Amino acid sequence: MRDLTHRVDTATPPGRDRAVDALRAVAVLGVVLGHWLVTALVADGGELHTSSPLQHLPWLAPISWLFQTLALFFLVGGHVATRSYATAQAEGTPYHRWLTARLSRLFTPVAGLLALWTIVTTALLLSGTDFTTVHTLAKLALSPLWFLVVFAVLTAATPLVARLNPLWPLAVVLHVDLLRFGFDAPSGVGWVNLAAGWLVPYSLGAAWTRGELDRPRAGWVLLIGGTAATAGLVAWAGYPASMVGVPGASVSNLDPPTLAVVTFGLAQCGLALLLRERLRRTMRRPLAWAAVAFVNLSAMTIFLWHQTALMATTATGLLLGRLPGLHTPPDDLAWVAARLLWLPVFALTLTVCWAAFHTYERGRPRIRSRVVRSHPSSDRATPTGARHV
């Protein structure tokens, strides 16, 4: 292990900004752990249905503040894509070739997921499994795909976003929420925020590329301003305290995104910017960097298959009966304690999924990975993320 971590460390160019990769790893693992902690599949009679401890124990909402890391995805994605596009322009690469290359790396790993779940859902329906159960499982398994669609749209718009001030999409989110909640506009209006809401951190990533967020002041403004705005919206404007969706709730901060989750994302991005130097120092440790490099190489596989790992564990566990923390209603602290004990099992199942499907992400075998591929100094050239989502 020491030899492997040393090889990864020495193969990484000295000028690489490892903080970018660290932030991406945090974003991926935050989403995975968040879903594993707040997504429950309750066995009720002959069917499974979704529930959440946040539905029964609303005072656990701060858990969603720790693991709702989608804003980091879009911050890093905007930063990486704008730098990648700038490099492509400098090299004379046409826009369509640049976009095709990026989207193929984004969607190629999806093939394995779609193929498996097409087979699984067909087999379940043919075997007479309750339709509600099949729908629940398929919806959870394919839920990560909404993120990829939004990310693809924003990636395609990168040339336009490269100079966009983040205040513009933020103003759109504000006005959409005013129409929704202040003037009883049709609920469909809210779906404008699916693009506008995530465009805010994505355009912040572009501002990072332009050097507009280099000073600590920018990070503090985002952190303090975003925190204050979110607290005010939750305390006085009636927005939910949970930053993830809660089954049965009348309003979700994510479905579609609300102003509260966007301002929360601003605070999260501000904190990430302030921690860049500390992350760079931490990533000089070979073991820490090797772990981050592995997560980055497997980011799409981990993201796409983590829900399948949860459901595979749940389905297998049914053979042993109705197990606490896995099939029981998440309505007390005993369930939370039991769920924590299941996390290593979920991770083991995800490792099996990774072993089976990570080749879709990495393509043909390579001795040197994309994470340690040599490239110019990170301050002027494309980071790994430009070659890997």
C-alpha positions in Angstrom: 0.0 0.0 0.0 2.8 2.4 0.9 4.5 1.7 -2.5 1.3 2.2 -4.4 0.5 5.5 -2.7 4.1 6.7 -3.3 3.8 5.8 -7.0 0.5 7.8 -7.3 2.0 10.7 -5.5 5.2 10.9 -7.5 3.4 10.5 -10.8 1.3 13.6 -10.1 2.6 16.8 -11.6 3.9 19.2 -8.9 1.8 22.1 -10.2 -1.5 20.2 -10.0 -4.2 21.8 -8.0 -5.2 18.8 -5.9 -7.8 20.8 -4.0 -10.1 20.5 -7.1 -10.0 16.7 -6.9 -10.5 16.8 -3.2 -13.6 18.9 -3.5 -15.0 16.5 -6.1 -14.3 13.6 -3.9 -16.1 15.3 -1.0 -19.1 16.0 -3.2 -19.3 12.4 -4.4 -19.0 10.9 -0.9 -21.4 13.4 0.6 -24.2 12.5 -1.8 -23.6 8.8 -1.3 -23.5 8.9 2.5 -26.5 11.3 2.5 -28.6 8.9 0.5 -27.6 5.9 2.5 -28.5 7.7 5.7 -31.9 9.2 4.8 -33.3 6.8 2.2 -35.3 3.9 3.7 -37.0 1.1 1.9 -39.7 -0.1 4.2 -41.1 -3.6 3.8 -44.8 -3.4 4.3 -46.7 -6.6 3.5 -45.7 -7.7 0.0 -44.3 -4.4 -1.2 -41.4 -1.9 -0.6 -42.0 1.8 -0.3 -39.6 4.7 0.4 -39.5 6.6 3.6 -37.0 8.8 5.4 -36.0 9.5 9.0 -36.4 13.2 8.2 -40.1 12.5 7.7 -40.5 11.1 11.2 -37.7 12.9 13.0 -37.6 16.4 11.5 -35.1 17.6 14.1 -32.5 15.5 12.3 -32.6 18.1 9.4 -29.0 19.2 10.1 -27.9 15.8 8.7 -29.0 17.1 5.3 -26.8 20.2 5.8 -23.7 18.0 6.1 -24.4 15.6 3.2 -26.2 17.8 0.6 -23.1 18.5 -1.5 -24.6 19.0 -4.9 -23.5 22.6 -5.1 -19.8 21.4 -4.9 -20.4 19.2 -7.9 -21.5 22.2 -10.0 -18.9 24.5 -8.6 -16.1 22.2 -9.5 -17.8 21.2 -12.7 -18.1 24.9 -13.9 -14.5 25.6 -12.9 -13.2 22.5 -14.8 -15.4 22.9 -17.9 -14.5 26.6 -18.4 -10.8 25.8 -18.1 -11.2 22.8 -20.4 -13.0 24.9 -23.0 -10.4 27.7 -22.8 -7.7 25.1 -23.4 -9.6 23.6 -26.3 -10.0 27.1 -27.9 -6.2 27.7 -27.5 -5.5 24.4 -29.2 -7.9 25.0 -32.0 -10.3 22.2 -31.0 -13.8 22.9 -32.4 -16.7 23.3 -30.0 -18.6 20.2 -31.2 -15.5 17.9 -30.8 -14.9 19.3 -27.3 -18.5 18.8 -26.3 -18.8 15.3 -27.7 -15.7 14.2 -25.9 -17.0 15.6 -22.5 -20.5 14.2 -22.9 -19.3 10.8 -24.0 -17.2 10.6 -20.8 -20.3 11.7 -18.9 -22.8 9.3 -20.3 -20.8 6.2 -21.2 -20.9 4.7 -17.7 -24.7 5.0 -17.8 -25.0 2.2 -20.3 -24.2 -0.5 -17.7 -26.8 0.9 -15.2 -29.5 1.1 -17.8 -28.8 -2.4 -19.2 -28.9 -4.0 -15.7 -32.0 -2.2 -14.6 -33.8 -3.0 -17.8 -33.2 -6.6 -17.2 -34.1 -6.4 -13.5 -37.4 -4.5 -13.9 -38.5 -6.8 -16.7 -37.7 -9.9 -14.6 -39.5 -8.5 -11.6 -42.6 -7.6 -13.6 -42.7 -11.0 -15.3 -42.3 -12.7 -11.9 -45.4 -11.0 -10.6 -43.7 -8.6 -8.3 -46.0 -5.8 -7.1 -45.8 -2.8 -9.5 -45.4 -0.3 -6.6 -42.3 -2.1 -5.5 -40.8 -2.3 -9.0 -41.6 1.4 -9.5 -39.9 2.3 -6.2 -36.8 0.4 -7.0 -36.4 1.6 -10.6 -37.0 5.2 -9.5 -34.3 5.1 -6.9 -31.9 3.3 -9.1 -32.3 5.8 -11.9 -32.6 8.9 -9.8 -28.9 9.9 -10.2 -29.6 10.4 -13.9 -31.4 13.7 -13.4 -28.1 15.2 -12.2 -26.4 14.0 -15.4 -29.0 15.6 -17.6 -28.7 19.0 -15.9 -24.9 18.8 -15.9 -24.9 18.0 -19.6 -27.1 21.0 -20.4 -24.8 23.3 -18.4 -21.7 21.8 -20.0 -23.2 22.5 -23.4 -23.7 26.1 -22.3 -20.2 26.5 -21.1 -19.1 29.0 -23.8 -22.0 31.3 -22.7 -21.5 30.7 -19.0 -17.8 31.5 -19.1 -18.5 35.2 -18.7 -21.8 35.0 -16.8 -22.1 36.8 -13.5 -23.7 34.4 -11.0 -26.1 37.1 -9.8 -28.1 36.7 -13.0 -29.2 33.1 -12.4 -29.6 33.9 -8.7 -32.1 36.7 -9.7 -34.0 34.2 -11.8 -34.3 31.8 -8.9 -35.5 34.6 -6.6 -38.2 35.7 -9.1 -39.4 32.1 -9.8 -39.8 31.6 -6.0 -41.7 34.9 -5.7 -44.1 33.7 -8.4 -44.5 30.2 -6.9 -44.9 31.1 -3.2 -45.9 34.8 -3.4 -48.3 34.9 -6.3 -49.5 31.3 -6.5 -48.1 30.7 -10.0 -48.6 27.2 -11.5 -46.2 24.7 -9.9 -44.6 24.0 -13.3 -43.0 27.5 -13.1 -40.7 26.1 -10.4 -38.9 23.8 -12.9 -37.2 26.8 -14.4 -35.0 26.6 -11.3 -33.8 23.1 -12.2 -31.4 24.9 -14.6 -31.2 28.3 -13.0 -30.6 27.0 -9.5 -27.6 24.8 -10.4 -26.4 27.4 -12.9 -25.5 29.6 -9.8 -22.7 27.4 -8.5 -21.7 26.4 -12.0 -21.2 30.0 -12.9 -19.3 30.5 -9.7 -17.0 27.9 -10.9 -16.5 29.9 -14.1 -15.8 33.0 -11.9 -13.2 30.9 -10.1 -11.5 30.2 -13.4 -11.5 33.9 -14.2 -9.7 34.5 -10.9 -12.5 36.5 -9.4 -12.7 34.3 -6.3 -9.0 34.0 -5.5 -9.1 36.4 -2.5 -10.4 35.0 0.9 -12.9 37.9 1.0 -14.9 36.2 -1.8 -15.2 33.0 0.2 -16.2 34.8 3.4 -18.9 36.9 1.5 -20.4 33.7 0.1 -20.2 31.8 3.4 -21.6 34.5 5.6 -24.1 35.8 3.1 -25.3 32.4 2.1 -25.7 31.2 5.7 -27.6 34.3 6.7 -29.9 34.2 3.7 -30.6 30.5 4.2 -31.3 31.0 8.0 -33.7 33.9 7.2 -35.5 31.9 4.5 -36.0 28.9 6.8 -36.9 31.0 9.9 -39.2 33.6 8.4 -40.1 32.7 4.9 -41.4 29.2 5.6 -38.8 27.2 3.6 -38.1 23.6 4.8 -35.1 23.2 7.1 -34.1 20.0 5.3 -31.9 20.6 2.2 -33.0 17.3 0.7 -36.4 16.0 -0.3 -38.6 14.5 2.4 -41.4 12.1 1.4 -44.9 13.6 2.0 -43.6 17.2 2.5 -45.7 19.9 0.8 -42.5 21.8 -0.3 -39.2 20.3 -1.2 -36.0 22.3 -1.4 -34.7 20.1 -4.2 -37.7 19.1 -6.3 -37.4 21.6 -7.9 -34.6 23.7 -6.3 -35.7 26.6 -4.2 -34.0 29.8 -3.3 -33.1 28.3 0.1 -31.1 25.4 -1.3 -29.4 27.8 -3.7 -28.3 30.2 -0.9 -27.3 27.2 1.1 -25.1 26.2 -1.9 -23.6 29.6 -1.9 -22.5 29.2 1.7 -21.2 25.7 0.9 -19.2 27.1 -2.1 -17.8 29.9 0.1 -16.6 27.3 2.7 -15.0 25.2 -0.1 -13.1 28.2 -1.5 -11.8 29.1 2.0 -10.6 25.6 2.5 -8.6 25.3 -0.7 -5.2 26.0 0.8 -5.8 23.6 3.7 -6.9 20.9 1.2 -3.8 21.5 -0.9 -1.6 20.9 2.1 -3.5 17.8 3.1 -3.3 16.4 -0.4 0.5 16.5 -0.2 0.2 13.4 2.0 0.6 10.4 -0.3 -2.1 8.3 1.4 -4.7 11.1 1.4 -3.9 11.9 -2.2 -4.1 8.3 -3.3 -7.6 7.9 -1.7 -8.8 11.1 -3.5 -7.3 9.9 -6.8 -9.2 6.6 -6.5 -12.5 8.4 -5.8 -12.0 10.7 -8.7 -11.2 7.8 -11.1 -14.4 6.0 -9.9 -16.6 9.1 -9.3 -19.2 8.2 -11.9 -19.3 4.6 -11.0 -19.7 5.4 -7.3 -22.4 8.0 -8.0 -24.4 5.9 -10.4 -24.3 2.6 -8.5 -24.6 3.7 -4.8 -28.4 3.5 -4.8 -28.3 0.1 -6.5 -25.9 -1.1 -3.7 -28.4 0.0 -1.1 -31.3 -1.8 -2.8 -29.3 -4.9 -3.4 -28.5 -5.1 0.3 -32.1 -4.5 1.2 -33.4 -7.2 -1.2 -30.8 -9.7 0.0 -31.6 -8.9 3.6 -35.2 -9.8 3.1 -34.1 -13.4 2.9 -33.3 -13.2 6.6 -36.5 -11.5 7.6 -37.5 -7.9 8.4 -34.2 -6.4 9.6 -34.0 -3.2 11.7 -32.5 -0.3 10.0 -33.0 -1.9 6.6 -36.7 -2.8 6.3 -38.3 -1.2 9.3 -39.9 2.3 9.5 -37.3 5.0 10.2 -39.2 6.5 13.1 -36.9 6.4 16.0 -33.2 6.7 17.0 -32.9 2.9 17.2 -33.4 2.9 13.4 -30.7 5.5 13.0 -28.3 3.5 15.1 -29.1 0.3 13.1 -28.7 2.2 9.8 -25.2 3.3 10.8 -24.2 -0.3 11.3 -25.4 -1.1 7.7 -23.2 1.5 6.1 -20.1 -0.9 5.8 -22.4 -3.5 4.2 -23.6 -0.9 1.7 -20.0 0.0 1.0 -19.0 -3.6 0.4 -21.9 -4.1 -2.0 -20.9 -0.9 -3.8 -17.4 -2.3 -4.1 -18.8 -5.3 -5.9 -20.7 -3.0 -8.3 -17.5 -1.1 -8.8 -15.6 -4.2 -9.7 -18.2 -5.2 -12.2 -18.9 -1.9 -13.9 -15.9 0.5 -13.4 -14.5 -0.4 -16.8 -17.4 1.5 -18.4 -16.0 4.6 -16.8 -12.3 4.0 -17.3 -12.4 2.7 -20.8 -9.5 0.5 -22.0 -7.0 -0.4 -19.3 -4.2 2.0 -18.7 -1.0 1.9 -16.7 -1.3 5.6 -15.9 -4.6 7.0 -14.8 -6.2 10.3 -15.8 -5.8 11.6 -12.2 -2.0 11.4 -12.5 -1.7 12.1 -16.2 0.9 14.8 -16.7 -0.4 18.2 -17.7 0.7 21.9 -17.4 0.5 23.9 -14.2 -3.0 23.8 -12.7 -3.2 27.6 -12.7 -3.2 27.9 -16.4 -4.2 24.5 -17.8 -6.9 21.9 -17.7 -7.2 19.9 -14.5 -8.2 16.3 -14.3 -11.8 17.2 -14.0 -11.6 18.6 -17.5 -10.8 15.0 -18.7 -13.0 13.3 -16.1 -16.4 14.4 -14.7 
